[in-house]
């Protein structure tokens, strides 16, 4: 067995980018007490994200080829995770099938249902190609294509859905196809443009955080939204001009005929909300606050390979190491000490003894020294996994209490490193930047809304509603991934803290997507307010005209996002659950109940704007032609 392992490590050491291999037979404490589990360390000459993929693949292939009935070989570490991309499984297919069903039920005909899907897929294909090119000039994390596909498919279908709905409304009102296209683009097309720009701004706001890790997902997702928006306002109207009235072809189930006889539910619902605005507002707000309450327990931190899919080699390697050396061995806390004199064994002994006395410390490795003896490295192995709260507590105790006292006592300078400390520092940095990021996105969005809707209350109300949506979505994420509720349904192998970068990314995406439905709903209310000056009528008509299409669009997006839970990646599952929950709550609770109820309570006061501010603000009307045609749709 030893000879087999030796040959394997010799082959790996011969790779062009491998600078060294530490064998378990020469390294300290690399063989488990039972003698059945050992690990070797492969050192590369570049940082993991700078390594050629081919070099990592060669190491993996060499290791896998050495497997036998008596030798199990698994691989872990950042380079391996980097080239083992997350598998989305049937997620995209399931999302598309769900979208087709909802589109058929919404439009009734195959041609009308197929247009939004076709537009979204073409735009998504283009964006994924651009992201592939982007990898040559920008570091792009491995989940970026999956995230872009999730967002692009949902947003692309939604944008096209709003335009097609307004086009068909024009045809139903007796307009000629060309005029119906002009009306659709001058109303819903403008709303799509404004909503898309808002989403792009929110996503690019991640660049303000100053973390290189976020640049790839931010730029990739922004490009995807931009291309889907452009497809909805350029490619889609061109196709509509060729189809004309043929958009209602192929109605095998006679759904279109049945739809023409219905359409009264949202009118009745709007009247119900208007009669009981306090009850509706209080009930919906209570549900949102309850769902958001788990956010008080939010714990940012690092996930580890123990949360990977059980079929991956990184998960298997993690389990073997945990079994052989204890859970904390997968993420030891590394202390680097500058000693008062070279090879100062007395100081190292004092440090090691102090570390070993701490609660939740499983082991302390012997000190290793730099060639000149001035630097000593001591690893502290926790009893718990890197993602455990006890490990974070131990890290804070060492940094804040133990080490400062030891430095005063010995005169040494001690630094704390390792992956556990790295992720803790990253979490602190992200938390410090979060107020700046949220403030910038909220301020820019509020100014845009103020310009478009010319109402102080509506701009402020939109910001509060969007923050409620984000808070409730994060509450659901904490309950599922941190507390483990419904964990078996979602398919997570272990609970974990929420990845440090997730709040920034989810906030940007959810805030932008929430703005979509806000724009489509409020632009229709604004249209009727400017036409009639009747706030009650504007609220009723706005909800009745947009309720069906907004909830249909949201149902599509929820299905697309939720389908990505079927994949292997914990990160993508987090995004899928968070975004699906946010869109569902935003469309079915906030836009369909809470916002109309608040607008009913405010009445004409909701549209107030100081005269001085009215003169100072530029005029940008999202829906200038909407008053010419009062039909159902957006």
C-alpha positions as CSV (number, residue, x, y, z in Angstrom):
1,X,0.0,0.0,0.0
2,X,2.8,2.4,0.9
3,X,4.5,1.8,-2.5
4,X,1.2,2.4,-4.3
5,X,0.8,5.8,-2.5
6,X,4.4,6.6,-3.2
7,X,4.0,6.0,-6.9
8,X,0.9,8.1,-7.0
9,X,2.5,11.1,-5.3
10,X,5.6,10.8,-7.5
11,X,3.4,11.1,-10.6
12,X,1.5,14.1,-9.2
13,X,4.8,15.8,-8.2
14,X,5.9,15.6,-11.9
15,X,3.1,17.9,-13.1
16,X,4.4,21.2,-14.5
17,X,2.5,23.4,-12.0
18,X,3.0,21.2,-8.9
19,X,5.7,22.7,-6.7
20,X,5.8,20.0,-4.1
21,X,4.0,17.1,-2.5
22,X,4.0,16.4,1.3
23,X,3.7,12.7,1.8
24,X,1.8,11.4,4.8
25,X,4.9,9.3,5.6
26,X,7.1,12.3,6.0
27,X,4.6,15.0,7.2
28,X,3.7,15.4,10.8
29,X,0.4,13.9,12.0
30,X,-0.8,13.1,8.5
31,X,-1.8,9.5,9.3
32,X,-4.9,8.9,11.5
33,X,-4.5,7.0,14.8
34,X,-6.3,4.0,13.3
35,X,-3.8,3.8,10.5
36,X,-6.4,3.5,7.8
37,X,-6.8,7.1,6.7
38,X,-4.0,9.5,5.7
39,X,-3.7,12.6,3.6
40,X,-1.1,14.1,1.4
41,X,-0.8,17.8,0.6
42,X,-0.2,18.9,-3.0
43,X,1.4,22.4,-3.4
44,X,0.8,24.4,-6.6
45,X,3.0,27.2,-7.9
46,X,0.0,29.5,-8.5
47,X,-3.0,30.6,-6.6
48,X,-6.0,28.3,-7.3
49,X,-7.9,30.7,-9.5
50,X,-4.8,31.4,-11.6
51,X,-4.0,27.8,-12.2
52,X,-4.6,26.3,-15.6
53,X,-7.7,24.0,-15.4
54,X,-5.7,21.4,-17.4
55,X,-3.1,21.1,-14.6
56,X,-5.8,20.5,-11.9
57,X,-7.5,18.0,-14.2
58,X,-4.3,16.1,-14.6
59,X,-3.9,15.8,-10.9
60,X,-7.5,14.6,-10.5
61,X,-7.1,12.1,-13.3
62,X,-3.8,10.7,-11.9
63,X,-5.4,10.3,-8.4
64,X,-8.6,8.7,-9.7
65,X,-6.5,6.2,-11.8
66,X,-4.8,5.0,-8.6
67,X,-8.1,3.9,-7.0
68,X,-8.4,0.2,-6.4
69,X,-10.2,-2.3,-4.3
70,X,-7.8,-1.7,-1.4
71,X,-7.1,2.1,-1.9
72,X,-9.7,4.8,-1.9
73,X,-8.5,8.2,-3.1
74,X,-10.6,11.4,-2.7
75,X,-9.6,15.0,-3.4
76,X,-10.4,18.2,-1.6
77,X,-9.4,21.8,-1.5
78,X,-10.1,25.0,-3.4
79,X,-8.5,24.0,-6.7
80,X,-10.6,20.8,-6.9
81,X,-13.8,22.7,-6.0
82,X,-12.9,25.2,-8.7
83,X,-12.8,22.6,-11.5
84,X,-15.8,20.6,-10.2
85,X,-18.6,22.9,-11.3
86,X,-21.9,22.7,-9.6
87,X,-24.4,20.5,-11.4
88,X,-27.8,22.0,-12.0
89,X,-29.3,18.6,-12.8
90,X,-32.8,18.9,-14.4
91,X,-33.3,22.5,-13.1
92,X,-33.3,24.3,-16.4
93,X,-35.6,21.8,-18.0
94,X,-38.0,21.7,-15.1
95,X,-38.1,25.5,-15.1
96,X,-38.8,25.7,-18.8
97,X,-41.6,23.1,-18.6
98,X,-43.2,24.9,-15.8
99,X,-42.9,28.2,-17.7
100,X,-44.6,26.6,-20.8
101,X,-47.5,25.4,-18.8
102,X,-48.1,28.8,-17.1
103,X,-47.7,30.7,-20.4
104,X,-50.3,28.4,-22.0
105,X,-52.7,29.0,-19.2
106,X,-52.0,32.7,-19.4
107,X,-52.2,33.3,-23.1
108,X,-54.3,30.3,-24.3
109,X,-52.5,29.8,-27.6
110,X,-49.3,28.0,-28.4
111,X,-47.8,30.9,-30.5
112,X,-48.4,33.6,-27.9
113,X,-47.1,31.3,-25.1
114,X,-44.0,30.4,-27.2
115,X,-42.9,34.0,-27.9
116,X,-41.7,35.0,-24.4
117,X,-39.9,31.7,-24.0
118,X,-38.2,32.0,-27.3
119,X,-37.1,35.5,-26.6
120,X,-35.7,34.6,-23.2
121,X,-33.8,31.6,-24.5
122,X,-32.2,33.5,-27.3
123,X,-31.1,36.3,-25.0
124,X,-29.9,33.8,-22.4
125,X,-27.8,31.9,-25.0
126,X,-26.2,35.2,-26.0
127,X,-25.5,36.2,-22.4
128,X,-23.9,32.9,-21.6
129,X,-21.6,33.2,-24.6
130,X,-20.6,36.7,-23.4
131,X,-19.9,35.4,-19.9
132,X,-17.7,32.7,-21.4
133,X,-15.7,35.5,-23.2
134,X,-15.7,37.5,-19.9
135,X,-13.8,34.7,-18.2
136,X,-10.7,35.7,-20.3
137,X,-10.5,39.2,-18.9
138,X,-12.2,38.8,-15.4
139,X,-12.1,36.3,-12.6
140,X,-15.5,34.6,-12.7
141,X,-16.6,32.2,-9.9
142,X,-17.8,28.8,-11.0
143,X,-21.5,29.4,-10.1
144,X,-21.8,32.5,-12.3
145,X,-23.3,30.8,-15.4
146,X,-25.9,28.9,-13.3
147,X,-26.8,32.2,-11.5
148,X,-27.1,34.0,-14.9
149,X,-29.2,31.2,-16.3
150,X,-31.5,31.4,-13.3
151,X,-32.0,35.1,-13.5
152,X,-32.0,35.4,-17.3
153,X,-34.6,32.8,-17.8
154,X,-37.0,34.2,-15.2
155,X,-36.5,37.9,-16.1
156,X,-36.4,37.3,-19.8
157,X,-39.8,35.5,-19.8
158,X,-41.3,38.1,-17.6
159,X,-40.3,41.1,-19.7
160,X,-41.5,39.5,-22.9
161,X,-44.7,38.4,-21.1
162,X,-45.6,42.0,-20.3
163,X,-45.0,43.2,-23.8
164,X,-47.0,40.4,-25.4
165,X,-49.9,40.9,-23.0
166,X,-50.1,44.6,-23.8
167,X,-49.9,43.9,-27.5
168,X,-52.8,41.4,-27.3
169,X,-54.8,43.9,-25.3
170,X,-54.4,46.4,-28.1
171,X,-55.6,43.8,-30.6
172,X,-58.6,43.0,-28.4
173,X,-59.4,46.7,-28.3
174,X,-59.6,46.9,-32.1
175,X,-56.2,48.3,-32.9
176,X,-54.4,47.2,-36.0
177,X,-51.3,45.1,-35.4
178,X,-48.8,47.9,-36.1
179,X,-50.6,50.3,-33.9
180,X,-50.9,47.7,-31.2
181,X,-47.1,47.2,-31.3
182,X,-46.5,50.9,-31.0
183,X,-48.9,51.1,-28.0
184,X,-47.3,48.1,-26.4
185,X,-43.8,49.4,-26.8
186,X,-44.8,52.9,-25.7
187,X,-46.3,51.6,-22.5
188,X,-45.0,48.2,-21.4
189,X,-41.9,48.6,-23.5
190,X,-41.0,51.7,-21.5
191,X,-41.8,50.0,-18.2
192,X,-39.5,47.1,-19.2
193,X,-36.8,49.5,-20.1
194,X,-37.0,51.3,-16.8
195,X,-37.3,48.1,-14.8
196,X,-34.4,46.5,-16.5
197,X,-32.2,49.5,-16.0
198,X,-33.1,49.5,-12.3
199,X,-32.2,45.8,-12.0
200,X,-28.9,46.4,-13.8
201,X,-28.1,49.3,-11.5
202,X,-28.9,47.2,-8.4
203,X,-26.6,44.4,-9.5
204,X,-23.8,46.6,-10.5
205,X,-24.0,48.2,-7.1
206,X,-22.2,45.1,-5.9
207,X,-19.0,46.6,-7.3
208,X,-19.2,49.3,-4.6
209,X,-18.3,46.6,-2.0
210,X,-14.8,46.4,-3.5
211,X,-14.5,42.6,-3.5
212,X,-13.0,41.0,-6.6
213,X,-14.9,37.8,-5.9
214,X,-18.2,39.6,-6.6
215,X,-17.2,41.3,-9.9
216,X,-17.8,38.3,-12.1
217,X,-21.3,37.4,-10.8
218,X,-22.2,41.1,-10.7
219,X,-21.1,41.9,-14.3
220,X,-22.4,38.5,-15.6
221,X,-25.8,38.9,-14.1
222,X,-26.1,42.5,-15.2
223,X,-25.2,41.6,-18.8
224,X,-27.8,38.8,-18.7
225,X,-30.6,41.2,-17.6
226,X,-29.5,43.8,-20.1
227,X,-29.6,41.4,-23.0
228,X,-33.0,40.0,-22.0
229,X,-34.3,43.6,-21.7
230,X,-32.9,44.5,-25.1
231,X,-34.4,41.3,-26.6
232,X,-37.9,42.3,-25.2
233,X,-37.8,45.8,-26.7
234,X,-36.1,45.0,-30.1
235,X,-36.4,41.3,-31.1
236,X,-39.8,40.7,-29.7
237,X,-41.6,43.7,-31.5
238,X,-39.9,42.7,-34.7
239,X,-41.4,39.2,-34.4
240,X,-44.8,40.6,-33.5
241,X,-44.8,42.7,-36.6
242,X,-44.5,39.6,-38.7
243,X,-47.0,37.6,-36.8
244,X,-49.7,40.2,-36.6
245,X,-53.0,38.6,-35.6
246,X,-51.4,35.2,-36.1
247,X,-50.3,35.4,-32.4
248,X,-53.5,33.7,-31.5
249,X,-52.9,30.7,-33.7
250,X,-52.9,27.1,-32.3
251,X,-55.4,27.0,-29.4
252,X,-55.8,23.2,-29.0
253,X,-57.6,23.4,-25.7
254,X,-59.8,26.4,-26.5
255,X,-58.2,28.3,-23.6
256,X,-58.3,31.6,-25.4
257,X,-62.1,31.3,-25.9
258,X,-62.5,30.6,-22.2
259,X,-60.3,33.5,-21.2
260,X,-62.4,35.9,-23.2
261,X,-65.4,35.0,-21.0
262,X,-63.6,35.5,-17.7
263,X,-61.3,38.2,-16.3
264,X,-63.4,39.3,-13.4
265,X,-61.5,37.9,-10.5
266,X,-59.0,40.7,-10.2
267,X,-61.7,43.4,-10.4
268,X,-63.5,41.7,-7.5
269,X,-60.3,41.3,-5.6
270,X,-59.4,45.0,-6.1
271,X,-62.8,46.0,-4.8
272,X,-62.4,43.7,-1.8
273,X,-59.0,45.2,-0.9
274,X,-60.5,48.7,-1.3
275,X,-63.4,47.9,1.1
276,X,-61.1,46.4,3.8
277,X,-57.7,48.1,3.4
278,X,-56.7,48.1,7.1
279,X,-57.4,44.4,7.4
280,X,-55.6,43.5,4.2
281,X,-52.6,45.7,5.0
282,X,-52.3,44.4,8.6
283,X,-52.7,40.7,7.6
284,X,-50.1,40.9,4.8
285,X,-47.7,42.9,6.9
286,X,-47.9,40.5,9.8
287,X,-47.1,37.5,7.6
288,X,-44.1,39.3,6.1
289,X,-42.8,40.3,9.5
290,X,-43.2,36.7,10.8
291,X,-41.3,35.3,7.8
292,X,-38.6,38.0,8.2
293,X,-38.1,37.3,12.0
294,X,-35.5,34.5,11.5
295,X,-33.2,37.1,10.1
296,X,-32.5,38.1,13.7
297,X,-30.6,34.8,14.0
298,X,-28.6,35.3,10.8
299,X,-25.1,34.1,11.1
300,X,-22.7,34.9,8.3
301,X,-19.7,32.6,7.8
302,X,-18.2,30.0,5.6
303,X,-19.6,26.8,4.2
304,X,-17.2,23.9,3.7
305,X,-17.0,20.7,1.7
306,X,-19.3,19.0,4.3
307,X,-22.2,20.8,2.6
308,X,-21.3,19.7,-0.9
309,X,-23.3,17.1,-2.8
310,X,-22.7,13.7,-1.3
311,X,-21.6,12.3,-4.7
312,X,-18.7,14.7,-5.1
313,X,-15.1,13.8,-4.3
314,X,-14.7,17.0,-2.2
315,X,-17.5,15.8,0.1
316,X,-16.0,12.3,0.3
317,X,-12.6,13.7,1.1
318,X,-14.1,15.9,3.8
319,X,-15.8,13.0,5.4
320,X,-12.7,10.8,5.4
321,X,-10.6,13.5,7.0
322,X,-13.3,14.2,9.6
323,X,-13.5,10.5,10.4
324,X,-9.7,10.1,10.7
325,X,-8.6,13.3,12.3
326,X,-11.7,14.9,13.8
327,X,-14.2,17.5,12.4
328,X,-11.9,20.4,13.1
329,X,-9.0,19.0,11.1
330,X,-10.8,20.2,7.9
331,X,-10.3,23.8,8.9
332,X,-7.6,24.3,11.6
333,X,-6.9,27.7,13.0
334,X,-3.3,28.7,12.0
335,X,-1.2,30.9,14.3
336,X,1.9,32.5,12.9
337,X,4.3,33.8,15.5
338,X,7.3,36.1,15.3
339,X,9.4,35.0,18.2
340,X,11.8,37.2,20.2
341,X,14.7,35.0,19.2
342,X,15.3,32.3,16.6
343,X,13.9,28.8,17.4
344,X,12.4,30.1,20.7
345,X,11.0,26.8,21.9
346,X,10.1,28.2,25.3
347,X,7.7,30.8,23.7
348,X,6.3,28.1,21.4
349,X,5.7,25.8,24.4
350,X,3.9,28.6,26.3
351,X,1.7,29.4,23.3
352,X,0.9,25.7,22.7
353,X,-0.1,25.1,26.3
354,X,-2.3,28.1,26.4
355,X,-4.1,27.1,23.2
356,X,-4.6,23.5,24.3
357,X,-6.3,24.7,27.5
358,X,-9.1,26.5,25.6
359,X,-12.5,25.0,25.4
360,X,-13.4,23.2,22.1
361,X,-9.7,22.6,21.2
362,X,-9.1,19.1,20.1
363,X,-5.4,19.3,19.4
364,X,-2.5,21.6,19.0
365,X,0.2,20.7,16.5
366,X,3.9,21.0,17.3
367,X,5.5,24.3,16.2
368,X,7.2,24.3,12.8
369,X,9.8,27.0,12.2
370,X,10.9,29.0,9.2
371,X,14.5,28.4,7.8
372,X,15.9,31.3,9.9
373,X,13.9,30.2,13.0
374,X,12.3,33.6,13.5
375,X,8.7,32.5,12.6
376,X,6.8,29.6,14.3
377,X,3.6,28.1,13.0
378,X,1.3,26.3,15.3
379,X,-2.1,24.9,14.2
380,X,-5.0,24.8,16.6
381,X,-7.5,22.0,15.7
382,X,-11.0,22.7,16.9
383,X,-13.4,20.0,18.1
384,X,-16.0,21.2,15.7
385,X,-16.3,21.8,12.0
386,X,-15.2,25.2,10.4
387,X,-18.9,26.2,9.9
388,X,-19.9,25.5,13.5
389,X,-20.7,28.3,15.8
390,X,-18.4,26.9,18.5
391,X,-15.5,27.2,16.1
392,X,-16.3,30.9,15.5
393,X,-16.5,31.4,19.3
394,X,-13.1,29.7,19.7
395,X,-11.5,31.9,17.0
396,X,-12.8,35.1,18.7
397,X,-11.6,33.9,22.1
398,X,-8.1,33.3,20.8
399,X,-8.0,36.6,19.0
400,X,-9.6,38.9,21.6
401,X,-8.6,37.3,24.9
402,X,-5.9,34.6,24.7
403,X,-3.4,36.0,22.2
404,X,-3.2,39.6,23.5
405,X,-2.3,38.3,26.9
406,X,0.3,35.9,25.5
407,X,1.9,38.7,23.5
408,X,2.3,40.8,26.6
409,X,3.7,37.9,28.5
410,X,6.2,36.6,25.9
411,X,7.0,39.6,23.7
412,X,6.0,37.6,20.7
413,X,3.8,38.9,17.9
414,X,1.1,36.4,17.0
415,X,-1.1,36.5,13.9
416,X,-4.1,34.2,13.2
417,X,-4.7,32.8,9.8
418,X,-6.1,29.7,8.0
419,X,-9.4,29.3,6.1
420,X,-11.6,29.6,9.2
421,X,-10.0,33.0,10.1
422,X,-10.0,34.1,6.5
423,X,-13.8,33.6,6.1
424,X,-14.4,35.2,9.5
425,X,-12.5,38.3,8.4
426,X,-14.3,38.3,5.0
427,X,-17.6,38.2,6.8
428,X,-16.6,41.2,9.0
429,X,-15.5,43.1,5.9
430,X,-18.7,42.3,4.0
431,X,-20.8,43.4,7.0
432,X,-18.9,46.7,7.2
433,X,-19.6,47.4,3.5
434,X,-23.2,46.3,3.5
435,X,-24.6,49.7,4.7
436,X,-22.8,51.6,2.0
437,X,-24.0,49.2,-0.7
438,X,-27.6,49.2,0.5
439,X,-27.6,52.9,1.0
440,X,-26.3,53.6,-2.6
441,X,-28.8,51.2,-4.2
442,X,-31.7,52.5,-2.2
443,X,-30.8,56.1,-2.9
444,X,-30.4,55.7,-6.6
445,X,-33.7,53.7,-6.9
446,X,-35.6,56.2,-4.8
447,X,-34.4,59.0,-7.1
448,X,-35.4,57.1,-10.2
449,X,-38.9,56.3,-8.8
450,X,-39.3,59.9,-7.7
451,X,-38.6,61.1,-11.3
452,X,-40.8,58.5,-12.9
453,X,-43.9,58.6,-10.6
454,X,-43.5,62.1,-9.3
455,X,-44.7,61.2,-5.8
456,X,-42.6,61.3,-2.6
457,X,-44.8,58.7,-0.9
458,X,-44.7,56.2,-3.8
459,X,-40.9,56.4,-4.0
460,X,-40.6,55.9,-0.2
461,X,-43.3,53.2,-0.2
462,X,-41.5,51.3,-2.9
463,X,-38.3,51.3,-1.0
464,X,-39.9,50.0,2.2
465,X,-41.9,47.3,0.3
466,X,-38.7,46.1,-1.4
467,X,-36.8,46.0,1.9
468,X,-39.7,44.0,3.3
469,X,-39.5,41.6,0.4
470,X,-35.7,41.2,1.0
471,X,-36.1,40.7,4.7
472,X,-38.8,38.1,4.4
473,X,-36.7,36.2,1.8
474,X,-33.7,36.2,4.0
475,X,-35.9,34.9,6.9
476,X,-36.9,32.0,4.8
477,X,-33.2,31.3,3.8
478,X,-32.1,31.4,7.5
479,X,-34.9,29.0,8.5
480,X,-34.1,26.5,5.7
481,X,-30.3,26.5,5.5
482,X,-29.3,27.7,9.0
483,X,-32.0,26.1,11.1
484,X,-32.6,23.1,8.8
485,X,-36.4,23.5,8.3
486,X,-37.4,21.6,5.1
487,X,-33.8,20.8,4.6
488,X,-34.5,17.3,3.4
489,X,-36.9,18.7,0.7
490,X,-34.4,21.2,-0.4
491,X,-31.7,18.5,-0.5
492,X,-29.0,19.9,1.9
493,X,-26.8,17.4,3.7
494,X,-26.0,19.7,6.6
495,X,-27.0,23.1,8.0
496,X,-24.5,25.9,7.8
497,X,-24.1,29.6,8.3
498,X,-25.1,31.8,5.4
499,X,-22.3,32.5,3.0
500,X,-20.9,36.0,3.6
501,X,-21.3,37.2,0.1
502,X,-25.0,36.1,-0.2
503,X,-26.6,39.2,1.5
504,X,-25.0,41.5,-1.0
505,X,-25.9,39.5,-4.0
506,X,-29.4,38.5,-3.0
507,X,-30.2,42.0,-1.9
508,X,-29.1,43.4,-5.3
509,X,-31.1,40.8,-7.3
510,X,-34.2,40.8,-5.1
511,X,-34.3,44.6,-4.9
512,X,-34.0,44.8,-8.6
513,X,-36.6,42.2,-9.3
514,X,-39.1,43.7,-6.8
515,X,-38.7,47.0,-8.6
516,X,-40.0,45.2,-11.8
517,X,-43.5,44.5,-10.3
518,X,-43.6,47.9,-8.6
519,X,-43.0,49.7,-11.9
520,X,-45.7,47.6,-13.8
521,X,-48.3,48.0,-11.1
522,X,-47.7,51.6,-10.2
523,X,-47.3,52.8,-13.8
524,X,-50.9,51.5,-14.5
525,X,-52.2,53.2,-11.4
526,X,-50.4,56.4,-12.4
527,X,-51.9,56.2,-15.8
528,X,-55.4,56.2,-14.5
529,X,-54.7,58.9,-11.8
530,X,-53.4,61.3,-14.5
531,X,-56.4,60.5,-16.7
532,X,-59.2,60.7,-14.2
533,X,-57.8,62.3,-11.0
534,X,-59.7,59.7,-9.0
535,X,-57.3,57.9,-6.6
536,X,-59.8,55.1,-5.8
537,X,-60.4,54.4,-9.4
538,X,-56.7,54.4,-10.2
539,X,-56.0,51.9,-7.4
540,X,-58.9,49.6,-8.5
541,X,-58.1,49.7,-12.2
542,X,-54.3,49.4,-11.7
543,X,-54.7,46.2,-9.7
544,X,-57.4,44.8,-11.9
545,X,-55.5,45.4,-15.1
546,X,-52.1,44.1,-13.9
547,X,-53.0,41.5,-11.2
548,X,-53.3,38.5,-13.5
549,X,-50.2,39.1,-15.6
550,X,-48.0,40.1,-12.6
551,X,-49.0,36.9,-10.7
552,X,-48.5,34.8,-13.9
553,X,-45.1,36.3,-14.4
554,X,-44.2,35.8,-10.8
555,X,-45.4,32.2,-10.9
556,X,-43.1,31.6,-13.9
557,X,-40.1,33.2,-12.1
558,X,-40.9,31.2,-8.9
559,X,-40.9,27.9,-10.8
560,X,-37.6,28.8,-12.6
561,X,-35.9,29.8,-9.4
562,X,-37.3,26.9,-7.3
563,X,-36.2,24.4,-9.9
564,X,-32.6,25.2,-9.3
565,X,-32.9,23.6,-5.8
566,X,-32.6,20.4,-7.8
567,X,-29.0,21.1,-8.5
568,X,-26.0,20.0,-6.3
569,X,-24.5,23.4,-5.4
570,X,-25.4,24.7,-2.0
571,X,-24.8,28.3,-3.2
572,X,-27.2,27.8,-6.1
573,X,-29.8,26.3,-3.7
574,X,-29.4,29.3,-1.5
575,X,-30.1,31.6,-4.4
576,X,-33.0,29.5,-5.7
577,X,-34.8,29.4,-2.4
578,X,-34.1,33.0,-1.6
579,X,-35.2,34.4,-5.0
580,X,-38.2,32.1,-5.3
581,X,-39.4,33.1,-1.8
582,X,-38.8,36.8,-2.5
583,X,-40.6,36.8,-5.9
584,X,-43.6,34.9,-4.5
585,X,-44.0,37.1,-1.5
586,X,-43.4,40.3,-3.5
587,X,-46.1,39.4,-6.2
588,X,-48.7,37.6,-4.1
589,X,-48.5,39.5,-0.8
590,X,-46.9,42.9,-1.4
591,X,-48.1,43.9,-4.9
592,X,-51.5,42.1,-4.8
593,X,-52.5,43.0,-1.2
594,X,-50.2,45.3,0.8
595,X,-49.5,48.0,-1.8
596,X,-53.1,48.3,-3.1
597,X,-54.3,48.4,0.5
598,X,-51.9,51.2,1.4
599,X,-52.8,53.1,-1.8
600,X,-56.5,52.8,-0.8
601,X,-55.7,54.2,2.6
602,X,-53.7,57.1,1.3
603,X,-56.1,58.1,-1.4
604,X,-55.0,61.3,-3.3
605,X,-52.3,62.0,-0.7
606,X,-50.3,59.2,-2.2
607,X,-49.7,61.3,-5.3
608,X,-48.5,64.4,-3.6
609,X,-45.3,66.2,-4.7
610,X,-44.1,69.6,-3.6
611,X,-44.3,72.2,-6.3
612,X,-40.7,73.2,-6.0
613,X,-39.6,69.6,-6.4
614,X,-42.0,69.1,-9.3
615,X,-40.4,71.9,-11.2
616,X,-36.9,70.7,-10.4
617,X,-37.3,67.1,-11.4
618,X,-36.9,66.1,-15.0
619,X,-40.0,64.6,-16.6
620,X,-39.8,60.9,-17.5
621,X,-43.1,59.2,-18.1
622,X,-43.0,55.4,-18.1
623,X,-46.5,55.0,-19.6
624,X,-47.4,58.0,-21.8
625,X,-49.8,56.3,-24.1
626,X,-51.5,54.2,-21.6
627,X,-54.6,56.5,-21.2
628,X,-55.5,56.0,-24.9
629,X,-56.5,52.4,-24.2
630,X,-58.0,51.0,-21.1
631,X,-57.9,47.3,-21.5
632,X,-56.8,44.4,-19.4
633,X,-53.1,43.7,-19.3
634,X,-49.9,45.6,-18.8
